[in-house]
């Protein structure tokens, strides 16, 4: 197991400027509005912040200096970011 990384370090690793992420609601537990960001038939479906493919996952993350931000990702980048964040080393 490698070194865990902060949310800001993870975003930087994937080339994401936190200022470009959509602001989110203060209710981090219920995260109202998440369904419209990722549901297949939603007219408001977002794109992966890394590659631009349709988002399949979203997280509402409190970022120091930026407040709550939506991190929308495709499945590939959701898994890759999760691994990087917790320090899983890739072969």
PDB file of N, CA, C and O in Angstrom:
ATOM      1  N   UNK A   1       0.841  -1.166   0.000  1.00  0.00           N
ATOM      2  CA  UNK A   1       0.000   0.000   0.000  1.00  0.00           C
ATOM      3  C   UNK A   1       0.888   1.231   0.000  1.00  0.00           C
ATOM      4  O   UNK A   1       1.859   1.311   0.753  1.00  0.00           O
ATOM      5  N   UNK A   2       0.549   2.186  -0.847  1.00  0.00           N
ATOM      6  CA  UNK A   2       1.332   3.412  -0.941  1.00  0.00           C
ATOM      7  C   UNK A   2       0.824   4.488   0.003  1.00  0.00           C
ATOM      8  O   UNK A   2       0.146   4.206   0.991  1.00  0.00           O
ATOM      9  N   UNK A   3       1.164   5.717  -0.319  1.00  0.00           N
ATOM     10  CA  UNK A   3       0.791   6.860   0.502  1.00  0.00           C
ATOM     11  C   UNK A   3      -0.585   7.388   0.103  1.00  0.00           C
ATOM     12  O   UNK A   3      -0.833   7.622  -1.080  1.00  0.00           O
ATOM     13  N   UNK A   4      -1.478   7.578   1.064  1.00  0.00           N
ATOM     14  CA  UNK A   4      -2.776   8.191   0.751  1.00  0.00           C
ATOM     15  C   UNK A   4      -2.587   9.650   0.338  1.00  0.00           C
ATOM     16  O   UNK A   4      -1.593  10.284   0.693  1.00  0.00           O
ATOM     17  N   UNK A   5      -3.546  10.168  -0.409  1.00  0.00           N
ATOM     18  CA  UNK A   5      -3.474  11.547  -0.906  1.00  0.00           C
ATOM     19  C   UNK A   5      -4.749  12.298  -0.528  1.00  0.00           C
ATOM     20  O   UNK A   5      -5.817  11.702  -0.384  1.00  0.00           O
ATOM     21  N   UNK A   6      -4.620  13.613  -0.371  1.00  0.00           N
ATOM     22  CA  UNK A   6      -5.779  14.444  -0.066  1.00  0.00           C
ATOM     23  C   UNK A   6      -6.639  14.592  -1.323  1.00  0.00           C
ATOM     24  O   UNK A   6      -6.219  14.240  -2.425  1.00  0.00           O
ATOM     25  N   UNK A   7      -7.842  15.115  -1.134  1.00  0.00           N
ATOM     26  CA  UNK A   7      -8.722  15.372  -2.281  1.00  0.00           C
ATOM     27  C   UNK A   7      -8.065  16.340  -3.260  1.00  0.00           C
ATOM     28  O   UNK A   7      -8.115  16.125  -4.471  1.00  0.00           O
ATOM     29  N   UNK A   8      -7.450  17.403  -2.746  1.00  0.00           N
ATOM     30  CA  UNK A   8      -6.804  18.382  -3.627  1.00  0.00           C
ATOM     31  C   UNK A   8      -5.622  17.771  -4.369  1.00  0.00           C
ATOM     32  O   UNK A   8      -5.420  18.066  -5.547  1.00  0.00           O
ATOM     33  N   UNK A   9      -4.842  16.930  -3.708  1.00  0.00           N
ATOM     34  CA  UNK A   9      -3.725  16.246  -4.376  1.00  0.00           C
ATOM     35  C   UNK A   9      -4.240  15.313  -5.467  1.00  0.00           C
ATOM     36  O   UNK A   9      -3.646  15.204  -6.540  1.00  0.00           O
ATOM     37  N   UNK A  10      -5.348  14.645  -5.177  1.00  0.00           N
ATOM     38  CA  UNK A  10      -5.926  13.724  -6.158  1.00  0.00           C
ATOM     39  C   UNK A  10      -6.406  14.478  -7.384  1.00  0.00           C
ATOM     40  O   UNK A  10      -6.150  14.057  -8.511  1.00  0.00           O
ATOM     41  N   UNK A  11      -7.098  15.586  -7.177  1.00  0.00           N
ATOM     42  CA  UNK A  11      -7.549  16.391  -8.317  1.00  0.00           C
ATOM     43  C   UNK A  11      -6.359  16.883  -9.135  1.00  0.00           C
ATOM     44  O   UNK A  11      -6.389  16.833 -10.365  1.00  0.00           O
ATOM     45  N   UNK A  12      -5.317  17.354  -8.465  1.00  0.00           N
ATOM     46  CA  UNK A  12      -4.115  17.830  -9.170  1.00  0.00           C
ATOM     47  C   UNK A  12      -3.466  16.708  -9.967  1.00  0.00           C
ATOM     48  O   UNK A  12      -3.013  16.925 -11.091  1.00  0.00           O
ATOM     49  N   UNK A  13      -3.419  15.518  -9.394  1.00  0.00           N
ATOM     50  CA  UNK A  13      -2.832  14.364 -10.080  1.00  0.00           C
ATOM     51  C   UNK A  13      -3.535  14.101 -11.413  1.00  0.00           C
ATOM     52  O   UNK A  13      -2.896  13.725 -12.395  1.00  0.00           O
ATOM     53  N   UNK A  14      -4.850  14.300 -11.437  1.00  0.00           N
ATOM     54  CA  UNK A  14      -5.626  14.062 -12.653  1.00  0.00           C
ATOM     55  C   UNK A  14      -5.801  15.325 -13.496  1.00  0.00           C
ATOM     56  O   UNK A  14      -6.558  15.322 -14.466  1.00  0.00           O
ATOM     57  N   UNK A  15      -5.104  16.405 -13.132  1.00  0.00           N
ATOM     58  CA  UNK A  15      -5.122  17.620 -13.930  1.00  0.00           C
ATOM     59  C   UNK A  15      -6.395  18.443 -13.814  1.00  0.00           C
ATOM     60  O   UNK A  15      -6.759  19.159 -14.747  1.00  0.00           O
ATOM     61  N   UNK A  16      -7.077  18.347 -12.675  1.00  0.00           N
ATOM     62  CA  UNK A  16      -8.336  19.048 -12.481  1.00  0.00           C
ATOM     63  C   UNK A  16      -8.124  20.275 -11.599  1.00  0.00           C
ATOM     64  O   UNK A  16      -7.598  20.168 -10.491  1.00  0.00           O
ATOM     65  N   UNK A  17      -8.532  21.434 -12.092  1.00  0.00           N
ATOM     66  CA  UNK A  17      -8.517  22.666 -11.309  1.00  0.00           C
ATOM     67  C   UNK A  17      -9.815  22.702 -10.505  1.00  0.00           C
ATOM     68  O   UNK A  17     -10.895  22.741 -11.095  1.00  0.00           O
ATOM     69  N   UNK A  18      -9.735  22.691  -9.170  1.00  0.00           N
ATOM     70  CA  UNK A  18     -10.953  22.662  -8.351  1.00  0.00           C
ATOM     71  C   UNK A  18     -11.906  23.817  -8.642  1.00  0.00           C
ATOM     72  O   UNK A  18     -13.116  23.685  -8.460  1.00  0.00           O
ATOM     73  N   UNK A  19     -11.365  24.947  -9.093  1.00  0.00           N
ATOM     74  CA  UNK A  19     -12.206  26.104  -9.389  1.00  0.00           C
ATOM     75  C   UNK A  19     -13.140  25.839 -10.565  1.00  0.00           C
ATOM     76  O   UNK A  19     -14.154  26.521 -10.711  1.00  0.00           O
ATOM     77  N   UNK A  20     -12.813  24.860 -11.403  1.00  0.00           N
ATOM     78  CA  UNK A  20     -13.654  24.555 -12.569  1.00  0.00           C
ATOM     79  C   UNK A  20     -14.795  23.601 -12.231  1.00  0.00           C
ATOM     80  O   UNK A  20     -15.697  23.406 -13.045  1.00  0.00           O
ATOM     81  N   UNK A  21     -14.767  23.004 -11.041  1.00  0.00           N
ATOM     82  CA  UNK A  21     -15.828  22.079 -10.636  1.00  0.00           C
ATOM     83  C   UNK A  21     -17.058  22.857 -10.185  1.00  0.00           C
ATOM     84  O   UNK A  21     -16.942  23.937  -9.607  1.00  0.00           O
ATOM     85  N   UNK A  22     -18.239  22.298 -10.456  1.00  0.00           N
ATOM     86  CA  UNK A  22     -19.486  22.943 -10.032  1.00  0.00           C
ATOM     87  C   UNK A  22     -19.553  23.023  -8.516  1.00  0.00           C
ATOM     88  O   UNK A  22     -19.216  22.070  -7.814  1.00  0.00           O
ATOM     89  N   UNK A  23     -19.994  24.177  -8.020  1.00  0.00           N
ATOM     90  CA  UNK A  23     -20.237  24.329  -6.589  1.00  0.00           C
ATOM     91  C   UNK A  23     -21.385  23.425  -6.186  1.00  0.00           C
ATOM     92  O   UNK A  23     -22.323  23.208  -6.954  1.00  0.00           O
ATOM     93  N   UNK A  24     -21.303  22.901  -4.979  1.00  0.00           N
ATOM     94  CA  UNK A  24     -22.343  22.018  -4.489  1.00  0.00           C
ATOM     95  C   UNK A  24     -23.063  22.593  -3.295  1.00  0.00           C
ATOM     96  O   UNK A  24     -22.651  23.616  -2.748  1.00  0.00           O
ATOM     97  N   UNK A  25     -24.140  21.941  -2.885  1.00  0.00           N
ATOM     98  CA  UNK A  25     -24.881  22.395  -1.707  1.00  0.00           C
ATOM     99  C   UNK A  25     -24.099  22.120  -0.421  1.00  0.00           C
ATOM    100  O   UNK A  25     -23.195  21.286  -0.393  1.00  0.00           O
ATOM    101  N   UNK A  26     -24.461  22.823   0.617  1.00  0.00           N
ATOM    102  CA  UNK A  26     -23.793  22.626   1.911  1.00  0.00           C
ATOM    103  C   UNK A  26     -24.188  21.315   2.579  1.00  0.00           C
ATOM    104  O   UNK A  26     -23.500  20.861   3.493  1.00  0.00           O
ATOM    105  N   UNK A  27     -25.284  20.698   2.140  1.00  0.00           N
ATOM    106  CA  UNK A  27     -25.763  19.447   2.736  1.00  0.00           C
ATOM    107  C   UNK A  27     -24.967  18.273   2.155  1.00  0.00           C
ATOM    108  O   UNK A  27     -25.391  17.634   1.192  1.00  0.00           O
ATOM    109  N   UNK A  28     -23.811  18.005   2.759  1.00  0.00           N
ATOM    110  CA  UNK A  28     -22.926  16.958   2.241  1.00  0.00           C
ATOM    111  C   UNK A  28     -23.478  15.555   2.459  1.00  0.00           C
ATOM    112  O   UNK A  28     -23.100  14.627   1.745  1.00  0.00           O
ATOM    113  N   UNK A  29     -24.361  15.388   3.428  1.00  0.00           N
ATOM    114  CA  UNK A  29     -24.889  14.064   3.724  1.00  0.00           C
ATOM    115  C   UNK A  29     -25.941  13.651   2.697  1.00  0.00           C
ATOM    116  O   UNK A  29     -25.878  12.554   2.141  1.00  0.00           O
ATOM    117  N   UNK A  30     -26.895  14.524   2.452  1.00  0.00           N
ATOM    118  CA  UNK A  30     -27.972  14.181   1.506  1.00  0.00           C
ATOM    119  C   UNK A  30     -27.596  14.509   0.070  1.00  0.00           C
ATOM    120  O   UNK A  30     -28.114  13.888  -0.858  1.00  0.00           O
ATOM    121  N   UNK A  31     -26.716  15.460  -0.128  1.00  0.00           N
ATOM    122  CA  UNK A  31     -26.242  15.869  -1.459  1.00  0.00           C
ATOM    123  C   UNK A  31     -27.380  16.004  -2.461  1.00  0.00           C
ATOM    124  O   UNK A  31     -27.399  15.291  -3.464  1.00  0.00           O
ATOM    125  N   UNK A  32     -28.334  16.904  -2.211  1.00  0.00           N
ATOM    126  CA  UNK A  32     -29.453  17.033  -3.129  1.00  0.00           C
ATOM    127  C   UNK A  32     -29.000  17.378  -4.541  1.00  0.00           C
ATOM    128  O   UNK A  32     -28.113  18.211  -4.734  1.00  0.00           O
ATOM    129  N   UNK A  33     -29.610  16.737  -5.516  1.00  0.00           N
ATOM    130  CA  UNK A  33     -29.302  17.000  -6.915  1.00  0.00           C
ATOM    131  C   UNK A  33     -28.356  16.009  -7.564  1.00  0.00           C
ATOM    132  O   UNK A  33     -28.089  16.107  -8.762  1.00  0.00           O
ATOM    133  N   UNK A  34     -27.842  15.053  -6.796  1.00  0.00           N
ATOM    134  CA  UNK A  34     -26.847  14.145  -7.381  1.00  0.00           C
ATOM    135  C   UNK A  34     -27.434  13.273  -8.489  1.00  0.00           C
ATOM    136  O   UNK A  34     -26.736  12.953  -9.451  1.00  0.00           O
ATOM    137  N   UNK A  35     -28.712  12.882  -8.369  1.00  0.00           N
ATOM    138  CA  UNK A  35     -29.298  11.965  -9.348  1.00  0.00           C
ATOM    139  C   UNK A  35     -29.270  12.557 -10.757  1.00  0.00           C
ATOM    140  O   UNK A  35     -28.917  11.870 -11.715  1.00  0.00           O
ATOM    141  N   UNK A  36     -29.640  13.818 -10.880  1.00  0.00           N
ATOM    142  CA  UNK A  36     -29.687  14.452 -12.201  1.00  0.00           C
ATOM    143  C   UNK A  36     -28.310  14.525 -12.850  1.00  0.00           C
ATOM    144  O   UNK A  36     -28.210  14.640 -14.071  1.00  0.00           O
ATOM    145  N   UNK A  37     -27.256  14.460 -12.056  1.00  0.00           N
ATOM    146  CA  UNK A  37     -25.898  14.561 -12.592  1.00  0.00           C
ATOM    147  C   UNK A  37     -25.436  13.280 -13.269  1.00  0.00           C
ATOM    148  O   UNK A  37     -24.561  13.322 -14.134  1.00  0.00           O
ATOM    149  N   UNK A  38     -26.019  12.122 -12.883  1.00  0.00           N
ATOM    150  CA  UNK A  38     -25.498  10.849 -13.390  1.00  0.00           C
ATOM    151  C   UNK A  38     -26.533   9.914 -14.010  1.00  0.00           C
ATOM    152  O   UNK A  38     -26.149   8.945 -14.665  1.00  0.00           O
ATOM    153  N   UNK A  39     -27.829  10.164 -13.831  1.00  0.00           N
ATOM    154  CA  UNK A  39     -28.833   9.253 -14.390  1.00  0.00           C
ATOM    155  C   UNK A  39     -28.775   9.262 -15.912  1.00  0.00           C
ATOM    156  O   UNK A  39     -28.630  10.319 -16.526  1.00  0.00           O
ATOM    157  N   UNK A  40     -28.887   8.091 -16.514  1.00  0.00           N
ATOM    158  CA  UNK A  40     -28.747   7.935 -17.963  1.00  0.00           C
ATOM    159  C   UNK A  40     -29.661   8.835 -18.767  1.00  0.00           C
ATOM    160  O   UNK A  40     -29.227   9.411 -19.765  1.00  0.00           O
ATOM    161  N   UNK A  41     -30.917   8.974 -18.363  1.00  0.00           N
ATOM    162  CA  UNK A  41     -31.889   9.732 -19.144  1.00  0.00           C
ATOM    163  C   UNK A  41     -32.026  11.188 -18.712  1.00  0.00           C
ATOM    164  O   UNK A  41     -32.893  11.899 -19.221  1.00  0.00           O
ATOM    165  N   UNK A  42     -31.209  11.634 -17.808  1.00  0.00           N
ATOM    166  CA  UNK A  42     -31.322  12.997 -17.301  1.00  0.00           C
ATOM    167  C   UNK A  42     -30.831  14.015 -18.335  1.00  0.00           C
ATOM    168  O   UNK A  42     -29.748  13.854 -18.897  1.00  0.00           O
ATOM    169  N   UNK A  43     -31.622  15.059 -18.585  1.00  0.00           N
ATOM    170  CA  UNK A  43     -31.153  16.110 -19.493  1.00  0.00           C
ATOM    171  C   UNK A  43     -30.014  16.929 -18.887  1.00  0.00           C
ATOM    172  O   UNK A  43     -29.327  17.667 -19.592  1.00  0.00           O
ATOM    173  N   UNK A  44     -29.819  16.792 -17.573  1.00  0.00           N
ATOM    174  CA  UNK A  44     -28.758  17.524 -16.875  1.00  0.00           C
ATOM    175  C   UNK A  44     -27.549  16.654 -16.556  1.00  0.00           C
ATOM    176  O   UNK A  44     -26.707  17.028 -15.740  1.00  0.00           O
ATOM    177  N   UNK A  45     -27.464  15.493 -17.199  1.00  0.00           N
ATOM    178  CA  UNK A  45     -26.330  14.589 -16.937  1.00  0.00           C
ATOM    179  C   UNK A  45     -25.021  15.309 -17.250  1.00  0.00           C
ATOM    180  O   UNK A  45     -24.891  15.987 -18.269  1.00  0.00           O
ATOM    181  N   UNK A  46     -24.068  15.146 -16.357  1.00  0.00           N
ATOM    182  CA  UNK A  46     -22.790  15.843 -16.497  1.00  0.00           C
ATOM    183  C   UNK A  46     -21.752  14.958 -17.182  1.00  0.00           C
ATOM    184  O   UNK A  46     -22.034  13.819 -17.554  1.00  0.00           O
ATOM    185  N   UNK A  47     -20.561  15.498 -17.337  1.00  0.00           N
ATOM    186  CA  UNK A  47     -19.442  14.793 -17.974  1.00  0.00           C
ATOM    187  C   UNK A  47     -18.341  14.558 -16.954  1.00  0.00           C
ATOM    188  O   UNK A  47     -18.213  15.282 -15.967  1.00  0.00           O
ATOM    189  N   UNK A  48     -17.556  13.532 -17.217  1.00  0.00           N
ATOM    190  CA  UNK A  48     -16.403  13.226 -16.362  1.00  0.00           C
ATOM    191  C   UNK A  48     -15.451  14.428 -16.370  1.00  0.00           C
ATOM    192  O   UNK A  48     -15.105  14.945 -17.432  1.00  0.00           O
ATOM    193  N   UNK A  49     -15.041  14.859 -15.197  1.00  0.00           N
ATOM    194  CA  UNK A  49     -14.152  16.016 -15.104  1.00  0.00           C
ATOM    195  C   UNK A  49     -12.733  15.703 -15.578  1.00  0.00           C
ATOM    196  O   UNK A  49     -11.916  16.610 -15.735  1.00  0.00           O
ATOM    197  N   UNK A  50     -12.440  14.423 -15.805  1.00  0.00           N
ATOM    198  CA  UNK A  50     -11.109  14.047 -16.281  1.00  0.00           C
ATOM    199  C   UNK A  50     -11.090  13.893 -17.803  1.00  0.00           C
ATOM    200  O   UNK A  50     -10.248  14.486 -18.479  1.00  0.00           O
ATOM    201  N   UNK A  51     -12.026  13.089 -18.346  1.00  0.00           N
ATOM    202  CA  UNK A  51     -11.959  12.743 -19.768  1.00  0.00           C
ATOM    203  C   UNK A  51     -13.105  13.264 -20.619  1.00  0.00           C
ATOM    204  O   UNK A  51     -13.020  13.224 -21.846  1.00  0.00           O
ATOM    205  N   UNK A  52     -14.175  13.752 -20.003  1.00  0.00           N
ATOM    206  CA  UNK A  52     -15.293  14.289 -20.762  1.00  0.00           C
ATOM    207  C   UNK A  52     -16.356  13.281 -21.175  1.00  0.00           C
ATOM    208  O   UNK A  52     -17.348  13.656 -21.801  1.00  0.00           O
ATOM    209  N   UNK A  53     -16.169  12.011 -20.839  1.00  0.00           N
ATOM    210  CA  UNK A  53     -17.202  11.014 -21.128  1.00  0.00           C
ATOM    211  C   UNK A  53     -18.393  11.270 -20.198  1.00  0.00           C
ATOM    212  O   UNK A  53     -18.242  11.972 -19.198  1.00  0.00           O
ATOM    213  N   UNK A  54     -19.575  10.716 -20.505  1.00  0.00           N
ATOM    214  CA  UNK A  54     -20.707  10.898 -19.598  1.00  0.00           C
ATOM    215  C   UNK A  54     -20.380  10.391 -18.189  1.00  0.00           C
ATOM    216  O   UNK A  54     -19.794   9.323 -18.015  1.00  0.00           O
ATOM    217  N   UNK A  55     -20.772  11.180 -17.200  1.00  0.00           N
ATOM    218  CA  UNK A  55     -20.508  10.811 -15.806  1.00  0.00           C
ATOM    219  C   UNK A  55     -21.392   9.648 -15.384  1.00  0.00           C
ATOM    220  O   UNK A  55     -22.572   9.583 -15.729  1.00  0.00           O
ATOM    221  N   UNK A  56     -20.800   8.738 -14.635  1.00  0.00           N
ATOM    222  CA  UNK A  56     -21.518   7.596 -14.069  1.00  0.00           C
ATOM    223  C   UNK A  56     -21.494   7.623 -12.547  1.00  0.00           C
ATOM    224  O   UNK A  56     -22.193   6.849 -11.893  1.00  0.00           O
ATOM    225  N   UNK A  57     -20.697   8.507 -11.996  1.00  0.00           N
ATOM    226  CA  UNK A  57     -20.588   8.632 -10.546  1.00  0.00           C
ATOM    227  C   UNK A  57     -20.353  10.095 -10.204  1.00  0.00           C
ATOM    228  O   UNK A  57     -19.768  10.846 -10.984  1.00  0.00           O
ATOM    229  N   UNK A  58     -20.812  10.479  -9.040  1.00  0.00           N
ATOM    230  CA  UNK A  58     -20.546  11.838  -8.569  1.00  0.00           C
ATOM    231  C   UNK A  58     -20.330  11.805  -7.066  1.00  0.00           C
ATOM    232  O   UNK A  58     -20.901  10.977  -6.356  1.00  0.00           O
ATOM    233  N   UNK A  59     -19.505  12.711  -6.604  1.00  0.00           N
ATOM    234  CA  UNK A  59     -19.263  12.858  -5.167  1.00  0.00           C
ATOM    235  C   UNK A  59     -19.317  14.345  -4.848  1.00  0.00           C
ATOM    236  O   UNK A  59     -18.872  15.176  -5.640  1.00  0.00           O
ATOM    237  N   UNK A  60     -19.852  14.664  -3.714  1.00  0.00           N
ATOM    238  CA  UNK A  60     -19.845  16.038  -3.225  1.00  0.00           C
ATOM    239  C   UNK A  60     -18.729  16.125  -2.194  1.00  0.00           C
ATOM    240  O   UNK A  60     -18.800  15.501  -1.135  1.00  0.00           O
ATOM    241  N   UNK A  61     -17.704  16.901  -2.507  1.00  0.00           N
ATOM    242  CA  UNK A  61     -16.482  16.910  -1.704  1.00  0.00           C
ATOM    243  C   UNK A  61     -16.223  18.309  -1.149  1.00  0.00           C
ATOM    244  O   UNK A  61     -16.218  19.282  -1.903  1.00  0.00           O
ATOM    245  N   UNK A  62     -16.004  18.418   0.178  1.00  0.00           N
ATOM    246  CA  UNK A  62     -15.626  19.719   0.735  1.00  0.00           C
ATOM    247  C   UNK A  62     -14.142  19.983   0.472  1.00  0.00           C
ATOM    248  O   UNK A  62     -13.282  19.260   0.976  1.00  0.00           O
ATOM    249  N   UNK A  63     -13.850  21.001  -0.304  1.00  0.00           N
ATOM    250  CA  UNK A  63     -12.468  21.306  -0.656  1.00  0.00           C
ATOM    251  C   UNK A  63     -12.024  22.589   0.044  1.00  0.00           C
ATOM    252  O   UNK A  63     -12.662  23.630  -0.108  1.00  0.00           O
ATOM    253  N   UNK A  64     -10.932  22.517   0.810  1.00  0.00           N
ATOM    254  CA  UNK A  64     -10.437  23.707   1.513  1.00  0.00           C
ATOM    255  C   UNK A  64     -10.200  24.860   0.534  1.00  0.00           C
ATOM    256  O   UNK A  64      -9.506  24.709  -0.471  1.00  0.00           O
ATOM    257  N   UNK A  65     -10.787  26.003   0.848  1.00  0.00           N
ATOM    258  CA  UNK A  65     -10.614  27.179   0.005  1.00  0.00           C
ATOM    259  C   UNK A  65     -11.600  27.263  -1.151  1.00  0.00           C
ATOM    260  O   UNK A  65     -11.661  28.288  -1.830  1.00  0.00           O
ATOM    261  N   UNK A  66     -12.368  26.216  -1.387  1.00  0.00           N
ATOM    262  CA  UNK A  66     -13.315  26.190  -2.502  1.00  0.00           C
ATOM    263  C   UNK A  66     -14.739  25.882  -2.063  1.00  0.00           C
ATOM    264  O   UNK A  66     -15.686  26.169  -2.795  1.00  0.00           O
ATOM    265  N   UNK A  67     -14.902  25.302  -0.878  1.00  0.00           N
ATOM    266  CA  UNK A  67     -16.221  24.886  -0.418  1.00  0.00           C
ATOM    267  C   UNK A  67     -16.616  23.563  -1.051  1.00  0.00           C
ATOM    268  O   UNK A  67     -15.781  22.896  -1.663  1.00  0.00           O
ATOM    269  N   UNK A  68     -17.888  23.171  -0.911  1.00  0.00           N
ATOM    270  CA  UNK A  68     -18.329  21.894  -1.485  1.00  0.00           C
ATOM    271  C   UNK A  68     -18.332  21.956  -3.007  1.00  0.00           C
ATOM    272  O   UNK A  68     -18.860  22.898  -3.599  1.00  0.00           O
ATOM    273  N   UNK A  69     -17.743  20.953  -3.630  1.00  0.00           N
ATOM    274  CA  UNK A  69     -17.683  20.874  -5.099  1.00  0.00           C
ATOM    275  C   UNK A  69     -18.108  19.484  -5.547  1.00  0.00           C
ATOM    276  O   UNK A  69     -17.834  18.490  -4.873  1.00  0.00           O
ATOM    277  N   UNK A  70     -18.780  19.425  -6.693  1.00  0.00           N
ATOM    278  CA  UNK A  70     -19.151  18.148  -7.303  1.00  0.00           C
ATOM    279  C   UNK A  70     -17.965  17.605  -8.080  1.00  0.00           C
ATOM    280  O   UNK A  70     -17.358  18.326  -8.871  1.00  0.00           O
ATOM    281  N   UNK A  71     -17.631  16.350  -7.863  1.00  0.00           N
ATOM    282  CA  UNK A  71     -16.601  15.656  -8.643  1.00  0.00           C
ATOM    283  C   UNK A  71     -17.329  14.561  -9.421  1.00  0.00           C
ATOM    284  O   UNK A  71     -17.646  13.501  -8.881  1.00  0.00           O
ATOM    285  N   UNK A  72     -17.587  14.838 -10.701  1.00  0.00           N
ATOM    286  CA  UNK A  72     -18.314  13.919 -11.579  1.00  0.00           C
ATOM    287  C   UNK A  72     -17.306  13.122 -12.395  1.00  0.00           C
ATOM    288  O   UNK A  72     -16.397  13.694 -12.996  1.00  0.00           O
ATOM    289  N   UNK A  73     -17.467  11.789 -12.419  1.00  0.00           N
ATOM    290  CA  UNK A  73     -16.503  10.950 -13.134  1.00  0.00           C
ATOM    291  C   UNK A  73     -17.183   9.808 -13.878  1.00  0.00           C
ATOM    292  O   UNK A  73     -18.287   9.385 -13.536  1.00  0.00           O
ATOM    293  N   UNK A  74     -16.494   9.323 -14.904  1.00  0.00           N
ATOM    294  CA  UNK A  74     -16.878   8.068 -15.530  1.00  0.00           C
ATOM    295  C   UNK A  74     -16.410   6.950 -14.586  1.00  0.00           C
ATOM    296  O   UNK A  74     -15.681   7.210 -13.628  1.00  0.00           O
ATOM    297  N   UNK A  75     -16.819   5.743 -14.851  1.00  0.00           N
ATOM    298  CA  UNK A  75     -16.466   4.635 -13.945  1.00  0.00           C
ATOM    299  C   UNK A  75     -14.946   4.428 -13.880  1.00  0.00           C
ATOM    300  O   UNK A  75     -14.389   4.205 -12.805  1.00  0.00           O
ATOM    301  N   UNK A  76     -14.293   4.505 -15.026  1.00  0.00           N
ATOM    302  CA  UNK A  76     -12.841   4.300 -15.078  1.00  0.00           C
ATOM    303  C   UNK A  76     -12.112   5.303 -14.175  1.00  0.00           C
ATOM    304  O   UNK A  76     -11.218   4.925 -13.418  1.00  0.00           O
ATOM    305  N   UNK A  77     -12.491   6.564 -14.257  1.00  0.00           N
ATOM    306  CA  UNK A  77     -11.800   7.573 -13.462  1.00  0.00           C
ATOM    307  C   UNK A  77     -12.266   7.606 -12.008  1.00  0.00           C
ATOM    308  O   UNK A  77     -11.526   8.063 -11.137  1.00  0.00           O
ATOM    309  N   UNK A  78     -13.479   7.129 -11.733  1.00  0.00           N
ATOM    310  CA  UNK A  78     -13.912   6.996 -10.344  1.00  0.00           C
ATOM    311  C   UNK A  78     -13.007   5.983  -9.630  1.00  0.00           C
ATOM    312  O   UNK A  78     -12.530   6.231  -8.523  1.00  0.00           O
ATOM    313  N   UNK A  79     -12.782   4.846 -10.282  1.00  0.00           N
ATOM    314  CA  UNK A  79     -11.945   3.801  -9.689  1.00  0.00           C
ATOM    315  C   UNK A  79     -10.493   4.270  -9.580  1.00  0.00           C
ATOM    316  O   UNK A  79      -9.854   4.087  -8.543  1.00  0.00           O
ATOM    317  N   UNK A  80      -9.978   4.870 -10.643  1.00  0.00           N
ATOM    318  CA  UNK A  80      -8.585   5.332 -10.634  1.00  0.00           C
ATOM    319  C   UNK A  80      -8.354   6.380  -9.543  1.00  0.00           C
ATOM    320  O   UNK A  80      -7.349   6.325  -8.834  1.00  0.00           O
ATOM    321  N   UNK A  81      -9.282   7.333  -9.407  1.00  0.00           N
ATOM    322  CA  UNK A  81      -9.140   8.371  -8.380  1.00  0.00           C
ATOM    323  C   UNK A  81      -9.257   7.777  -6.979  1.00  0.00           C
ATOM    324  O   UNK A  81      -8.538   8.184  -6.067  1.00  0.00           O
ATOM    325  N   UNK A  82     -10.162   6.818  -6.810  1.00  0.00           N
ATOM    326  CA  UNK A  82     -10.310   6.171  -5.501  1.00  0.00           C
ATOM    327  C   UNK A  82      -9.032   5.448  -5.116  1.00  0.00           C
ATOM    328  O   UNK A  82      -8.584   5.543  -3.974  1.00  0.00           O
ATOM    329  N   UNK A  83      -8.445   4.731  -6.053  1.00  0.00           N
ATOM    330  CA  UNK A  83      -7.190   4.025  -5.788  1.00  0.00           C
ATOM    331  C   UNK A  83      -6.077   5.005  -5.431  1.00  0.00           C
ATOM    332  O   UNK A  83      -5.333   4.792  -4.474  1.00  0.00           O
ATOM    333  N   UNK A  84      -5.972   6.076  -6.204  1.00  0.00           N
ATOM    334  CA  UNK A  84      -4.921   7.059  -5.941  1.00  0.00           C
ATOM    335  C   UNK A  84      -5.113   7.699  -4.566  1.00  0.00           C
ATOM    336  O   UNK A  84      -4.157   7.855  -3.807  1.00  0.00           O
ATOM    337  N   UNK A  85      -6.365   8.070  -4.253  1.00  0.00           N
ATOM    338  CA  UNK A  85      -6.671   8.763  -3.006  1.00  0.00           C
ATOM    339  C   UNK A  85      -6.285   7.934  -1.777  1.00  0.00           C
ATOM    340  O   UNK A  85      -5.776   8.477  -0.796  1.00  0.00           O
ATOM    341  N   UNK A  86      -6.525   6.635  -1.830  1.00  0.00           N
ATOM    342  CA  UNK A  86      -6.214   5.796  -0.663  1.00  0.00           C
ATOM    343  C   UNK A  86      -4.816   5.195  -0.710  1.00  0.00           C
ATOM    344  O   UNK A  86      -4.392   4.532   0.236  1.00  0.00           O
ATOM    345  N   UNK A  87      -4.101   5.423  -1.805  1.00  0.00           N
ATOM    346  CA  UNK A  87      -2.714   4.967  -1.879  1.00  0.00           C
ATOM    347  C   UNK A  87      -2.511   3.579  -2.440  1.00  0.00           C
ATOM    348  O   UNK A  87      -1.479   2.959  -2.181  1.00  0.00           O
ATOM    349  N   UNK A  88      -3.477   3.065  -3.210  1.00  0.00           N
ATOM    350  CA  UNK A  88      -3.297   1.760  -3.837  1.00  0.00           C
ATOM    351  C   UNK A  88      -2.320   1.912  -5.001  1.00  0.00           C
ATOM    352  O   UNK A  88      -2.531   2.727  -5.899  1.00  0.00           O
ATOM    353  N   UNK A  89      -1.277   1.136  -4.975  1.00  0.00           N
ATOM    354  CA  UNK A  89      -0.283   1.187  -6.052  1.00  0.00           C
ATOM    355  C   UNK A  89      -0.718   0.331  -7.211  1.00  0.00           C
ATOM    356  O   UNK A  89      -1.118  -0.819  -7.029  1.00  0.00           O
ATOM    357  N   UNK A  90      -0.644   0.882  -8.396  1.00  0.00           N
ATOM    358  CA  UNK A  90      -1.013   0.154  -9.602  1.00  0.00           C
ATOM    359  C   UNK A  90       0.199  -0.629 -10.111  1.00  0.00           C
ATOM    360  O   UNK A  90       1.324  -0.135 -10.040  1.00  0.00           O
ATOM    361  N   UNK A  91      -0.016  -1.847 -10.626  1.00  0.00           N
ATOM    362  CA  UNK A  91       1.127  -2.619 -11.153  1.00  0.00           C
ATOM    363  C   UNK A  91       1.701  -1.987 -12.395  1.00  0.00           C
ATOM    364  O   UNK A  91       2.662  -2.505 -12.964  1.00  0.00           O
TER     365      UNK A  91
END
